[in-house]
Amino acid sequence: MILQKFPSKDFPALPQIEIESLESWENVSLPESVLSLIKKKGKINFSPNVIINSYKVFEDFNLETNKKNISSSLEALDDLHIFNDRMSEINNKNWQVIEYIFKSKEVGLVAQIIATTIIDIENAKFIIRFTGTAAAKEESENNDYMEIQKILSSIKISGEQKYEN
């Protein structure tokens, strides 16, 4: 019998992810996320949030494939308006960033940002996806959304790991 273990060189751990937020953002543990924050708004029925996912993808997965996947899921949203679609360097990593507004039956207008990067570690490829969501407001400055953008700009990814095999 051969012992197999995780994490190891053959099965590397997920990348380490760090973000910075204001004290008004609380940690919350959500299924299928590695890091999640929520800004409690009291009796308001929607609270701004940030959800970060990380998982392994196939070797041929790339940001173009990612964009197709996201675009296909966005098609289901009502009154979708994409107002920013760009590549951006954040802390020495290339991120695909898509920002848009859509209409939710439960909340009304919602502003959302999805940022994705891909990290290679050992023999594995990982996707890291940052999703930030806030109610869209009519005033010229949406403070909640601006805080989400600041959280994204603070993100740091590290995949350097050492294993004994």
Phi and psi in radians as a Rosetta constraint file:
Dihedral C 1 N 2 CA 2 C 2 CIRCULARHARMONIC -1.933 0.35
Dihedral N 2 CA 2 C 2 N 3 CIRCULARHARMONIC 2.294 0.35
Dihedral C 2 N 3 CA 3 C 3 CIRCULARHARMONIC -1.389 0.35
Dihedral N 3 CA 3 C 3 N 4 CIRCULARHARMONIC 2.209 0.35
Dihedral C 3 N 4 CA 4 C 4 CIRCULARHARMONIC -1.995 0.35
Dihedral N 4 CA 4 C 4 N 5 CIRCULARHARMONIC 2.455 0.35
Dihedral C 4 N 5 CA 5 C 5 CIRCULARHARMONIC -2.548 0.35
Dihedral N 5 CA 5 C 5 N 6 CIRCULARHARMONIC 2.749 0.35
Dihedral C 5 N 6 CA 6 C 6 CIRCULARHARMONIC -2.215 0.35
Dihedral N 6 CA 6 C 6 N 7 CIRCULARHARMONIC 2.295 0.35
Dihedral C 6 N 7 CA 7 C 7 CIRCULARHARMONIC -1.380 0.35
Dihedral N 7 CA 7 C 7 N 8 CIRCULARHARMONIC 2.735 0.35
Dihedral C 7 N 8 CA 8 C 8 CIRCULARHARMONIC -2.805 0.35
Dihedral N 8 CA 8 C 8 N 9 CIRCULARHARMONIC 3.105 0.35
Dihedral C 8 N 9 CA 9 C 9 CIRCULARHARMONIC -1.058 0.35
Dihedral N 9 CA 9 C 9 N 10 CIRCULARHARMONIC -0.680 0.35
Dihedral C 9 N 10 CA 10 C 10 CIRCULARHARMONIC -1.326 0.35
Dihedral N 10 CA 10 C 10 N 11 CIRCULARHARMONIC -0.455 0.35
Dihedral C 10 N 11 CA 11 C 11 CIRCULARHARMONIC -2.315 0.35
Dihedral N 11 CA 11 C 11 N 12 CIRCULARHARMONIC 1.329 0.35
Dihedral C 11 N 12 CA 12 C 12 CIRCULARHARMONIC -1.171 0.35
Dihedral N 12 CA 12 C 12 N 13 CIRCULARHARMONIC 2.644 0.35
Dihedral C 12 N 13 CA 13 C 13 CIRCULARHARMONIC -1.236 0.35
Dihedral N 13 CA 13 C 13 N 14 CIRCULARHARMONIC 2.849 0.35
Dihedral C 13 N 14 CA 14 C 14 CIRCULARHARMONIC -1.060 0.35
Dihedral N 14 CA 14 C 14 N 15 CIRCULARHARMONIC 2.670 0.35
Dihedral C 14 N 15 CA 15 C 15 CIRCULARHARMONIC -1.092 0.35
Dihedral N 15 CA 15 C 15 N 16 CIRCULARHARMONIC 2.652 0.35
Dihedral C 15 N 16 CA 16 C 16 CIRCULARHARMONIC -1.412 0.35
Dihedral N 16 CA 16 C 16 N 17 CIRCULARHARMONIC 2.372 0.35
Dihedral C 16 N 17 CA 17 C 17 CIRCULARHARMONIC -2.220 0.35
Dihedral N 17 CA 17 C 17 N 18 CIRCULARHARMONIC 2.298 0.35
Dihedral C 17 N 18 CA 18 C 18 CIRCULARHARMONIC -2.229 0.35
Dihedral N 18 CA 18 C 18 N 19 CIRCULARHARMONIC 2.421 0.35
Dihedral C 18 N 19 CA 19 C 19 CIRCULARHARMONIC -2.403 0.35
Dihedral N 19 CA 19 C 19 N 20 CIRCULARHARMONIC 2.810 0.35
Dihedral C 19 N 20 CA 20 C 20 CIRCULARHARMONIC -2.092 0.35
Dihedral N 20 CA 20 C 20 N 21 CIRCULARHARMONIC 2.434 0.35
Dihedral C 20 N 21 CA 21 C 21 CIRCULARHARMONIC -2.492 0.35
Dihedral N 21 CA 21 C 21 N 22 CIRCULARHARMONIC 2.859 0.35
Dihedral C 21 N 22 CA 22 C 22 CIRCULARHARMONIC -1.216 0.35
Dihedral N 22 CA 22 C 22 N 23 CIRCULARHARMONIC 2.814 0.35
Dihedral C 22 N 23 CA 23 C 23 CIRCULARHARMONIC -1.114 0.35
Dihedral N 23 CA 23 C 23 N 24 CIRCULARHARMONIC -0.350 0.35
Dihedral C 23 N 24 CA 24 C 24 CIRCULARHARMONIC -1.250 0.35
Dihedral N 24 CA 24 C 24 N 25 CIRCULARHARMONIC -0.208 0.35
Dihedral C 24 N 25 CA 25 C 25 CIRCULARHARMONIC -1.632 0.35
Dihedral N 25 CA 25 C 25 N 26 CIRCULARHARMONIC 2.241 0.35
Dihedral C 25 N 26 CA 26 C 26 CIRCULARHARMONIC -1.858 0.35
Dihedral N 26 CA 26 C 26 N 27 CIRCULARHARMONIC 2.533 0.35
Dihedral C 26 N 27 CA 27 C 27 CIRCULARHARMONIC -1.211 0.35
Dihedral N 27 CA 27 C 27 N 28 CIRCULARHARMONIC 2.463 0.35
Dihedral C 27 N 28 CA 28 C 28 CIRCULARHARMONIC -2.514 0.35
Dihedral N 28 CA 28 C 28 N 29 CIRCULARHARMONIC 2.373 0.35
Dihedral C 28 N 29 CA 29 C 29 CIRCULARHARMONIC -1.638 0.35
Dihedral N 29 CA 29 C 29 N 30 CIRCULARHARMONIC 1.991 0.35
Dihedral C 29 N 30 CA 30 C 30 CIRCULARHARMONIC -2.054 0.35
Dihedral N 30 CA 30 C 30 N 31 CIRCULARHARMONIC 2.563 0.35
Dihedral C 30 N 31 CA 31 C 31 CIRCULARHARMONIC -1.018 0.35
Dihedral N 31 CA 31 C 31 N 32 CIRCULARHARMONIC 2.532 0.35
Dihedral C 31 N 32 CA 32 C 32 CIRCULARHARMONIC 1.095 0.35
Dihedral N 32 CA 32 C 32 N 33 CIRCULARHARMONIC 0.310 0.35
Dihedral C 32 N 33 CA 33 C 33 CIRCULARHARMONIC -2.137 0.35
Dihedral N 33 CA 33 C 33 N 34 CIRCULARHARMONIC 2.679 0.35
Dihedral C 33 N 34 CA 34 C 34 CIRCULARHARMONIC -1.742 0.35
Dihedral N 34 CA 34 C 34 N 35 CIRCULARHARMONIC -0.351 0.35
Dihedral C 34 N 35 CA 35 C 35 CIRCULARHARMONIC -2.744 0.35
Dihedral N 35 CA 35 C 35 N 36 CIRCULARHARMONIC 2.261 0.35
Dihedral C 35 N 36 CA 36 C 36 CIRCULARHARMONIC -2.486 0.35
Dihedral N 36 CA 36 C 36 N 37 CIRCULARHARMONIC 2.493 0.35
Dihedral C 36 N 37 CA 37 C 37 CIRCULARHARMONIC -2.303 0.35
Dihedral N 37 CA 37 C 37 N 38 CIRCULARHARMONIC 2.630 0.35
Dihedral C 37 N 38 CA 38 C 38 CIRCULARHARMONIC -2.428 0.35
Dihedral N 38 CA 38 C 38 N 39 CIRCULARHARMONIC 2.495 0.35
Dihedral C 38 N 39 CA 39 C 39 CIRCULARHARMONIC -1.874 0.35
Dihedral N 39 CA 39 C 39 N 40 CIRCULARHARMONIC 1.779 0.35
Dihedral C 39 N 40 CA 40 C 40 CIRCULARHARMONIC -1.102 0.35
Dihedral N 40 CA 40 C 40 N 41 CIRCULARHARMONIC 2.335 0.35
Dihedral C 40 N 41 CA 41 C 41 CIRCULARHARMONIC -2.032 0.35
Dihedral N 41 CA 41 C 41 N 42 CIRCULARHARMONIC 0.318 0.35
Dihedral C 41 N 42 CA 42 C 42 CIRCULARHARMONIC 1.269 0.35
Dihedral N 42 CA 42 C 42 N 43 CIRCULARHARMONIC -2.225 0.35
Dihedral C 42 N 43 CA 43 C 43 CIRCULARHARMONIC -1.418 0.35
Dihedral N 43 CA 43 C 43 N 44 CIRCULARHARMONIC -0.084 0.35
Dihedral C 43 N 44 CA 44 C 44 CIRCULARHARMONIC -1.161 0.35
Dihedral N 44 CA 44 C 44 N 45 CIRCULARHARMONIC 2.461 0.35
Dihedral C 44 N 45 CA 45 C 45 CIRCULARHARMONIC -1.366 0.35
Dihedral N 45 CA 45 C 45 N 46 CIRCULARHARMONIC 0.027 0.35
Dihedral C 45 N 46 CA 46 C 46 CIRCULARHARMONIC -2.485 0.35
Dihedral N 46 CA 46 C 46 N 47 CIRCULARHARMONIC 2.330 0.35
Dihedral C 46 N 47 CA 47 C 47 CIRCULARHARMONIC -2.041 0.35
Dihedral N 47 CA 47 C 47 N 48 CIRCULARHARMONIC 2.356 0.35
Dihedral C 47 N 48 CA 48 C 48 CIRCULARHARMONIC -0.995 0.35
Dihedral N 48 CA 48 C 48 N 49 CIRCULARHARMONIC 2.563 0.35
Dihedral C 48 N 49 CA 49 C 49 CIRCULARHARMONIC -2.625 0.35
Dihedral N 49 CA 49 C 49 N 50 CIRCULARHARMONIC 2.792 0.35
Dihedral C 49 N 50 CA 50 C 50 CIRCULARHARMONIC -2.276 0.35
Dihedral N 50 CA 50 C 50 N 51 CIRCULARHARMONIC 2.276 0.35
Dihedral C 50 N 51 CA 51 C 51 CIRCULARHARMONIC -2.242 0.35
Dihedral N 51 CA 51 C 51 N 52 CIRCULARHARMONIC 2.243 0.35
Dihedral C 51 N 52 CA 52 C 52 CIRCULARHARMONIC -2.063 0.35
Dihedral N 52 CA 52 C 52 N 53 CIRCULARHARMONIC 2.232 0.35
Dihedral C 52 N 53 CA 53 C 53 CIRCULARHARMONIC -2.025 0.35
Dihedral N 53 CA 53 C 53 N 54 CIRCULARHARMONIC 2.644 0.35
Dihedral C 53 N 54 CA 54 C 54 CIRCULARHARMONIC -2.565 0.35
Dihedral N 54 CA 54 C 54 N 55 CIRCULARHARMONIC 2.294 0.35
Dihedral C 54 N 55 CA 55 C 55 CIRCULARHARMONIC -2.748 0.35
Dihedral N 55 CA 55 C 55 N 56 CIRCULARHARMONIC 2.845 0.35
Dihedral C 55 N 56 CA 56 C 56 CIRCULARHARMONIC -1.332 0.35
Dihedral N 56 CA 56 C 56 N 57 CIRCULARHARMONIC 2.551 0.35
Dihedral C 56 N 57 CA 57 C 57 CIRCULARHARMONIC -2.244 0.35
Dihedral N 57 CA 57 C 57 N 58 CIRCULARHARMONIC 2.904 0.35
Dihedral C 57 N 58 CA 58 C 58 CIRCULARHARMONIC -1.193 0.35
Dihedral N 58 CA 58 C 58 N 59 CIRCULARHARMONIC 2.752 0.35
Dihedral C 58 N 59 CA 59 C 59 CIRCULARHARMONIC -0.999 0.35
Dihedral N 59 CA 59 C 59 N 60 CIRCULARHARMONIC -0.589 0.35
Dihedral C 59 N 60 CA 60 C 60 CIRCULARHARMONIC -1.486 0.35
Dihedral N 60 CA 60 C 60 N 61 CIRCULARHARMONIC -0.007 0.35
Dihedral C 60 N 61 CA 61 C 61 CIRCULARHARMONIC -1.205 0.35
Dihedral N 61 CA 61 C 61 N 62 CIRCULARHARMONIC 2.361 0.35
Dihedral C 61 N 62 CA 62 C 62 CIRCULARHARMONIC -2.496 0.35
Dihedral N 62 CA 62 C 62 N 63 CIRCULARHARMONIC 3.131 0.35
Dihedral C 62 N 63 CA 63 C 63 CIRCULARHARMONIC -1.182 0.35
Dihedral N 63 CA 63 C 63 N 64 CIRCULARHARMONIC -0.462 0.35
Dihedral C 63 N 64 CA 64 C 64 CIRCULARHARMONIC -1.162 0.35
Dihedral N 64 CA 64 C 64 N 65 CIRCULARHARMONIC -0.767 0.35
Dihedral C 64 N 65 CA 65 C 65 CIRCULARHARMONIC -1.069 0.35
Dihedral N 65 CA 65 C 65 N 66 CIRCULARHARMONIC -0.753 0.35
Dihedral C 65 N 66 CA 66 C 66 CIRCULARHARMONIC -1.023 0.35
Dihedral N 66 CA 66 C 66 N 67 CIRCULARHARMONIC -0.789 0.35
Dihedral C 66 N 67 CA 67 C 67 CIRCULARHARMONIC -1.099 0.35
Dihedral N 67 CA 67 C 67 N 68 CIRCULARHARMONIC -0.693 0.35
Dihedral C 67 N 68 CA 68 C 68 CIRCULARHARMONIC -1.081 0.35
Dihedral N 68 CA 68 C 68 N 69 CIRCULARHARMONIC -0.752 0.35
Dihedral C 68 N 69 CA 69 C 69 CIRCULARHARMONIC -1.085 0.35
Dihedral N 69 CA 69 C 69 N 70 CIRCULARHARMONIC -0.805 0.35
Dihedral C 69 N 70 CA 70 C 70 CIRCULARHARMONIC -1.138 0.35
Dihedral N 70 CA 70 C 70 N 71 CIRCULARHARMONIC -0.800 0.35
Dihedral C 70 N 71 CA 71 C 71 CIRCULARHARMONIC -1.008 0.35
Dihedral N 71 CA 71 C 71 N 72 CIRCULARHARMONIC -0.706 0.35
Dihedral C 71 N 72 CA 72 C 72 CIRCULARHARMONIC -1.160 0.35
Dihedral N 72 CA 72 C 72 N 73 CIRCULARHARMONIC -0.636 0.35
Dihedral C 72 N 73 CA 73 C 73 CIRCULARHARMONIC -1.295 0.35
Dihedral N 73 CA 73 C 73 N 74 CIRCULARHARMONIC -0.515 0.35
Dihedral C 73 N 74 CA 74 C 74 CIRCULARHARMONIC -1.226 0.35
Dihedral N 74 CA 74 C 74 N 75 CIRCULARHARMONIC -0.440 0.35
Dihedral C 74 N 75 CA 75 C 75 CIRCULARHARMONIC -1.016 0.35
Dihedral N 75 CA 75 C 75 N 76 CIRCULARHARMONIC -0.447 0.35
Dihedral C 75 N 76 CA 76 C 76 CIRCULARHARMONIC -1.391 0.35
Dihedral N 76 CA 76 C 76 N 77 CIRCULARHARMONIC -0.161 0.35
Dihedral C 76 N 77 CA 77 C 77 CIRCULARHARMONIC -1.433 0.35
Dihedral N 77 CA 77 C 77 N 78 CIRCULARHARMONIC 2.478 0.35
Dihedral C 77 N 78 CA 78 C 78 CIRCULARHARMONIC -1.384 0.35
Dihedral N 78 CA 78 C 78 N 79 CIRCULARHARMONIC 2.472 0.35
Dihedral C 78 N 79 CA 79 C 79 CIRCULARHARMONIC 0.873 0.35
Dihedral N 79 CA 79 C 79 N 80 CIRCULARHARMONIC 0.796 0.35
Dihedral C 79 N 80 CA 80 C 80 CIRCULARHARMONIC -1.250 0.35
Dihedral N 80 CA 80 C 80 N 81 CIRCULARHARMONIC 2.323 0.35
Dihedral C 80 N 81 CA 81 C 81 CIRCULARHARMONIC -2.348 0.35
Dihedral N 81 CA 81 C 81 N 82 CIRCULARHARMONIC 1.892 0.35
Dihedral C 81 N 82 CA 82 C 82 CIRCULARHARMONIC -1.460 0.35
Dihedral N 82 CA 82 C 82 N 83 CIRCULARHARMONIC 2.109 0.35
Dihedral C 82 N 83 CA 83 C 83 CIRCULARHARMONIC -1.937 0.35
Dihedral N 83 CA 83 C 83 N 84 CIRCULARHARMONIC -0.063 0.35
Dihedral C 83 N 84 CA 84 C 84 CIRCULARHARMONIC -2.743 0.35
Dihedral N 84 CA 84 C 84 N 85 CIRCULARHARMONIC 2.231 0.35
Dihedral C 84 N 85 CA 85 C 85 CIRCULARHARMONIC -2.519 0.35
Dihedral N 85 CA 85 C 85 N 86 CIRCULARHARMONIC 1.846 0.35
Dihedral C 85 N 86 CA 86 C 86 CIRCULARHARMONIC -2.653 0.35
Dihedral N 86 CA 86 C 86 N 87 CIRCULARHARMONIC 2.894 0.35
Dihedral C 86 N 87 CA 87 C 87 CIRCULARHARMONIC -1.684 0.35
Dihedral N 87 CA 87 C 87 N 88 CIRCULARHARMONIC 2.454 0.35
Dihedral C 87 N 88 CA 88 C 88 CIRCULARHARMONIC -2.490 0.35
Dihedral N 88 CA 88 C 88 N 89 CIRCULARHARMONIC 2.450 0.35
Dihedral C 88 N 89 CA 89 C 89 CIRCULARHARMONIC -1.632 0.35
Dihedral N 89 CA 89 C 89 N 90 CIRCULARHARMONIC 2.161 0.35
Dihedral C 89 N 90 CA 90 C 90 CIRCULARHARMONIC -2.217 0.35
Dihedral N 90 CA 90 C 90 N 91 CIRCULARHARMONIC 2.019 0.35
Dihedral C 90 N 91 CA 91 C 91 CIRCULARHARMONIC 0.829 0.35
Dihedral N 91 CA 91 C 91 N 92 CIRCULARHARMONIC 0.914 0.35
Dihedral C 91 N 92 CA 92 C 92 CIRCULARHARMONIC 1.197 0.35
Dihedral N 92 CA 92 C 92 N 93 CIRCULARHARMONIC 0.326 0.35
Dihedral C 92 N 93 CA 93 C 93 CIRCULARHARMONIC -2.184 0.35
Dihedral N 93 CA 93 C 93 N 94 CIRCULARHARMONIC 2.482 0.35
Dihedral C 93 N 94 CA 94 C 94 CIRCULARHARMONIC -1.477 0.35
Dihedral N 94 CA 94 C 94 N 95 CIRCULARHARMONIC 2.213 0.35
Dihedral C 94 N 95 CA 95 C 95 CIRCULARHARMONIC -2.104 0.35
Dihedral N 95 CA 95 C 95 N 96 CIRCULARHARMONIC 2.429 0.35
Dihedral C 95 N 96 CA 96 C 96 CIRCULARHARMONIC -1.611 0.35
Dihedral N 96 CA 96 C 96 N 97 CIRCULARHARMONIC 2.147 0.35
Dihedral C 96 N 97 CA 97 C 97 CIRCULARHARMONIC -2.120 0.35
Dihedral N 97 CA 97 C 97 N 98 CIRCULARHARMONIC 2.223 0.35
Dihedral C 97 N 98 CA 98 C 98 CIRCULARHARMONIC -2.207 0.35
Dihedral N 98 CA 98 C 98 N 99 CIRCULARHARMONIC 2.193 0.35
Dihedral C 98 N 99 CA 99 C 99 CIRCULARHARMONIC -2.109 0.35
Dihedral N 99 CA 99 C 99 N 100 CIRCULARHARMONIC 2.403 0.35
Dihedral C 99 N 100 CA 100 C 100 CIRCULARHARMONIC -2.743 0.35
Dihedral N 100 CA 100 C 100 N 101 CIRCULARHARMONIC 2.901 0.35
Dihedral C 100 N 101 CA 101 C 101 CIRCULARHARMONIC -2.159 0.35
Dihedral N 101 CA 101 C 101 N 102 CIRCULARHARMONIC 2.497 0.35
Dihedral C 101 N 102 CA 102 C 102 CIRCULARHARMONIC -2.559 0.35
Dihedral N 102 CA 102 C 102 N 103 CIRCULARHARMONIC 2.935 0.35
Dihedral C 102 N 103 CA 103 C 103 CIRCULARHARMONIC -1.802 0.35
Dihedral N 103 CA 103 C 103 N 104 CIRCULARHARMONIC 2.166 0.35
Dihedral C 103 N 104 CA 104 C 104 CIRCULARHARMONIC -1.810 0.35
Dihedral N 104 CA 104 C 104 N 105 CIRCULARHARMONIC 2.367 0.35
Dihedral C 104 N 105 CA 105 C 105 CIRCULARHARMONIC -1.088 0.35
Dihedral N 105 CA 105 C 105 N 106 CIRCULARHARMONIC -0.574 0.35
Dihedral C 105 N 106 CA 106 C 106 CIRCULARHARMONIC -1.445 0.35
Dihedral N 106 CA 106 C 106 N 107 CIRCULARHARMONIC -0.607 0.35
Dihedral C 106 N 107 CA 107 C 107 CIRCULARHARMONIC -1.975 0.35
Dihedral N 107 CA 107 C 107 N 108 CIRCULARHARMONIC -0.499 0.35
Dihedral C 107 N 108 CA 108 C 108 CIRCULARHARMONIC 1.751 0.35
Dihedral N 108 CA 108 C 108 N 109 CIRCULARHARMONIC -2.503 0.35
Dihedral C 108 N 109 CA 109 C 109 CIRCULARHARMONIC -1.286 0.35
Dihedral N 109 CA 109 C 109 N 110 CIRCULARHARMONIC 2.338 0.35
Dihedral C 109 N 110 CA 110 C 110 CIRCULARHARMONIC -2.205 0.35
Dihedral N 110 CA 110 C 110 N 111 CIRCULARHARMONIC 2.346 0.35
Dihedral C 110 N 111 CA 111 C 111 CIRCULARHARMONIC -1.788 0.35
Dihedral N 111 CA 111 C 111 N 112 CIRCULARHARMONIC 2.356 0.35
Dihedral C 111 N 112 CA 112 C 112 CIRCULARHARMONIC -2.458 0.35
Dihedral N 112 CA 112 C 112 N 113 CIRCULARHARMONIC 2.537 0.35
Dihedral C 112 N 113 CA 113 C 113 CIRCULARHARMONIC -2.199 0.35
Dihedral N 113 CA 113 C 113 N 114 CIRCULARHARMONIC 2.299 0.35
Dihedral C 113 N 114 CA 114 C 114 CIRCULARHARMONIC -2.107 0.35
Dihedral N 114 CA 114 C 114 N 115 CIRCULARHARMONIC 2.163 0.35
Dihedral C 114 N 115 CA 115 C 115 CIRCULARHARMONIC -2.172 0.35
Dihedral N 115 CA 115 C 115 N 116 CIRCULARHARMONIC 2.363 0.35
Dihedral C 115 N 116 CA 116 C 116 CIRCULARHARMONIC -2.348 0.35
Dihedral N 116 CA 116 C 116 N 117 CIRCULARHARMONIC 2.407 0.35
Dihedral C 116 N 117 CA 117 C 117 CIRCULARHARMONIC -2.345 0.35
Dihedral N 117 CA 117 C 117 N 118 CIRCULARHARMONIC 2.841 0.35
Dihedral C 117 N 118 CA 118 C 118 CIRCULARHARMONIC -2.164 0.35
Dihedral N 118 CA 118 C 118 N 119 CIRCULARHARMONIC 2.331 0.35
Dihedral C 118 N 119 CA 119 C 119 CIRCULARHARMONIC -2.152 0.35
Dihedral N 119 CA 119 C 119 N 120 CIRCULARHARMONIC 2.315 0.35
Dihedral C 119 N 120 CA 120 C 120 CIRCULARHARMONIC -1.711 0.35
Dihedral N 120 CA 120 C 120 N 121 CIRCULARHARMONIC 2.248 0.35
Dihedral C 120 N 121 CA 121 C 121 CIRCULARHARMONIC -2.318 0.35
Dihedral N 121 CA 121 C 121 N 122 CIRCULARHARMONIC 2.125 0.35
Dihedral C 121 N 122 CA 122 C 122 CIRCULARHARMONIC 0.899 0.35
Dihedral N 122 CA 122 C 122 N 123 CIRCULARHARMONIC -2.107 0.35
Dihedral C 122 N 123 CA 123 C 123 CIRCULARHARMONIC -1.795 0.35
Dihedral N 123 CA 123 C 123 N 124 CIRCULARHARMONIC 0.382 0.35
Dihedral C 123 N 124 CA 124 C 124 CIRCULARHARMONIC -2.226 0.35
Dihedral N 124 CA 124 C 124 N 125 CIRCULARHARMONIC 2.712 0.35
Dihedral C 124 N 125 CA 125 C 125 CIRCULARHARMONIC -2.122 0.35
Dihedral N 125 CA 125 C 125 N 126 CIRCULARHARMONIC 2.260 0.35
Dihedral C 125 N 126 CA 126 C 126 CIRCULARHARMONIC -2.083 0.35
Dihedral N 126 CA 126 C 126 N 127 CIRCULARHARMONIC 2.497 0.35
Dihedral C 126 N 127 CA 127 C 127 CIRCULARHARMONIC -1.786 0.35
Dihedral N 127 CA 127 C 127 N 128 CIRCULARHARMONIC 2.428 0.35
Dihedral C 127 N 128 CA 128 C 128 CIRCULARHARMONIC -2.087 0.35
Dihedral N 128 CA 128 C 128 N 129 CIRCULARHARMONIC 2.166 0.35
Dihedral C 128 N 129 CA 129 C 129 CIRCULARHARMONIC -2.153 0.35
Dihedral N 129 CA 129 C 129 N 130 CIRCULARHARMONIC 2.153 0.35
Dihedral C 129 N 130 CA 130 C 130 CIRCULARHARMONIC -1.801 0.35
Dihedral N 130 CA 130 C 130 N 131 CIRCULARHARMONIC 2.171 0.35
Dihedral C 130 N 131 CA 131 C 131 CIRCULARHARMONIC -2.182 0.35
Dihedral N 131 CA 131 C 131 N 132 CIRCULARHARMONIC 2.122 0.35
Dihedral C 131 N 132 CA 132 C 132 CIRCULARHARMONIC -2.070 0.35
Dihedral N 132 CA 132 C 132 N 133 CIRCULARHARMONIC 2.362 0.35
Dihedral C 132 N 133 CA 133 C 133 CIRCULARHARMONIC -2.349 0.35
Dihedral N 133 CA 133 C 133 N 134 CIRCULARHARMONIC 2.368 0.35
Dihedral C 133 N 134 CA 134 C 134 CIRCULARHARMONIC -2.553 0.35
Dihedral N 134 CA 134 C 134 N 135 CIRCULARHARMONIC 2.728 0.35
Dihedral C 134 N 135 CA 135 C 135 CIRCULARHARMONIC -1.140 0.35
Dihedral N 135 CA 135 C 135 N 136 CIRCULARHARMONIC 2.406 0.35
Dihedral C 135 N 136 CA 136 C 136 CIRCULARHARMONIC -1.430 0.35
Dihedral N 136 CA 136 C 136 N 137 CIRCULARHARMONIC 2.319 0.35
Dihedral C 136 N 137 CA 137 C 137 CIRCULARHARMONIC -2.063 0.35
Dihedral N 137 CA 137 C 137 N 138 CIRCULARHARMONIC 2.698 0.35
Dihedral C 137 N 138 CA 138 C 138 CIRCULARHARMONIC -1.413 0.35
Dihedral N 138 CA 138 C 138 N 139 CIRCULARHARMONIC -0.339 0.35
Dihedral C 138 N 139 CA 139 C 139 CIRCULARHARMONIC -1.177 0.35
Dihedral N 139 CA 139 C 139 N 140 CIRCULARHARMONIC 2.807 0.35
Dihedral C 139 N 140 CA 140 C 140 CIRCULARHARMONIC -1.151 0.35
Dihedral N 140 CA 140 C 140 N 141 CIRCULARHARMONIC -0.491 0.35
Dihedral C 140 N 141 CA 141 C 141 CIRCULARHARMONIC -2.090 0.35
Dihedral N 141 CA 141 C 141 N 142 CIRCULARHARMONIC 2.116 0.35
Dihedral C 141 N 142 CA 142 C 142 CIRCULARHARMONIC -1.741 0.35
Dihedral N 142 CA 142 C 142 N 143 CIRCULARHARMONIC 1.705 0.35
Dihedral C 142 N 143 CA 143 C 143 CIRCULARHARMONIC -1.027 0.35
Dihedral N 143 CA 143 C 143 N 144 CIRCULARHARMONIC -0.708 0.35
Dihedral C 143 N 144 CA 144 C 144 CIRCULARHARMONIC -1.076 0.35
Dihedral N 144 CA 144 C 144 N 145 CIRCULARHARMONIC -0.773 0.35
Dihedral C 144 N 145 CA 145 C 145 CIRCULARHARMONIC -1.176 0.35
Dihedral N 145 CA 145 C 145 N 146 CIRCULARHARMONIC -0.667 0.35
Dihedral C 145 N 146 CA 146 C 146 CIRCULARHARMONIC -1.119 0.35
Dihedral N 146 CA 146 C 146 N 147 CIRCULARHARMONIC -0.644 0.35
Dihedral C 146 N 147 CA 147 C 147 CIRCULARHARMONIC -1.137 0.35
Dihedral N 147 CA 147 C 147 N 148 CIRCULARHARMONIC -0.684 0.35
Dihedral C 147 N 148 CA 148 C 148 CIRCULARHARMONIC -1.078 0.35
Dihedral N 148 CA 148 C 148 N 149 CIRCULARHARMONIC -0.743 0.35
Dihedral C 148 N 149 CA 149 C 149 CIRCULARHARMONIC -1.091 0.35
Dihedral N 149 CA 149 C 149 N 150 CIRCULARHARMONIC -0.657 0.35
Dihedral C 149 N 150 CA 150 C 150 CIRCULARHARMONIC -1.167 0.35
Dihedral N 150 CA 150 C 150 N 151 CIRCULARHARMONIC -0.690 0.35
Dihedral C 150 N 151 CA 151 C 151 CIRCULARHARMONIC -1.063 0.35
Dihedral N 151 CA 151 C 151 N 152 CIRCULARHARMONIC -0.801 0.35
Dihedral C 151 N 152 CA 152 C 152 CIRCULARHARMONIC -1.026 0.35
Dihedral N 152 CA 152 C 152 N 153 CIRCULARHARMONIC -0.748 0.35
Dihedral C 152 N 153 CA 153 C 153 CIRCULARHARMONIC -1.160 0.35
Dihedral N 153 CA 153 C 153 N 154 CIRCULARHARMONIC -0.272 0.35
Dihedral C 153 N 154 CA 154 C 154 CIRCULARHARMONIC -1.595 0.35
Dihedral N 154 CA 154 C 154 N 155 CIRCULARHARMONIC -0.141 0.35
Dihedral C 154 N 155 CA 155 C 155 CIRCULARHARMONIC -1.118 0.35
Dihedral N 155 CA 155 C 155 N 156 CIRCULARHARMONIC 2.348 0.35
Dihedral C 155 N 156 CA 156 C 156 CIRCULARHARMONIC -2.247 0.35
Dihedral N 156 CA 156 C 156 N 157 CIRCULARHARMONIC 2.340 0.35
Dihedral C 156 N 157 CA 157 C 157 CIRCULARHARMONIC -2.071 0.35
Dihedral N 157 CA 157 C 157 N 158 CIRCULARHARMONIC 2.330 0.35
Dihedral C 157 N 158 CA 158 C 158 CIRCULARHARMONIC -2.318 0.35
Dihedral N 158 CA 158 C 158 N 159 CIRCULARHARMONIC 2.287 0.35
Dihedral C 158 N 159 CA 159 C 159 CIRCULARHARMONIC -2.102 0.35
Dihedral N 159 CA 159 C 159 N 160 CIRCULARHARMONIC 0.184 0.35
Dihedral C 159 N 160 CA 160 C 160 CIRCULARHARMONIC -1.367 0.35
Dihedral N 160 CA 160 C 160 N 161 CIRCULARHARMONIC 2.020 0.35
Dihedral C 160 N 161 CA 161 C 161 CIRCULARHARMONIC -2.399 0.35
Dihedral N 161 CA 161 C 161 N 162 CIRCULARHARMONIC 2.582 0.35
Dihedral C 161 N 162 CA 162 C 162 CIRCULARHARMONIC -2.146 0.35
Dihedral N 162 CA 162 C 162 N 163 CIRCULARHARMONIC 2.288 0.35
Dihedral C 162 N 163 CA 163 C 163 CIRCULARHARMONIC -2.201 0.35
Dihedral N 163 CA 163 C 163 N 164 CIRCULARHARMONIC 2.674 0.35
Dihedral C 163 N 164 CA 164 C 164 CIRCULARHARMONIC -1.845 0.35
Dihedral N 164 CA 164 C 164 N 165 CIRCULARHARMONIC 1.977 0.35
